Amino acid sequence: RSAIRPNTRALFAESIANARNDVLDTRAVSAVGEEFAIPLIVDNTLATPAILRPLEHGAAIVVHSASKFLAGHGSVLGGVIVDDGRFDAEGAGHNAPNLVLP
């Protein structure tokens, strides 16, 4: 909560952080995002949908690197963006409590 500023438009995190393997508390972070009408975007490259489905835990958008674990090779670069369709981008931030937007 303390990191959110009036110009914050999204929260971005990795489901499992590269290098340290910290696991994101997706439900807790998405709850903060909902409180301020800010979407949580989760990079789920390391976990893949086989291990974790962030949309089921409150994330608004999930990104995957298709050239790593989804496709199993590094010969082609690609990515996948999955939007759950629930986040109102048109009205984002307009009803956020304690948040003054320009």
Helices and strands as residue ranges (DSSP letters): E 11-14, H 26-35, E 40-43, H 48-51, G 54-57, E 61-65, I 66-70, E 79-83
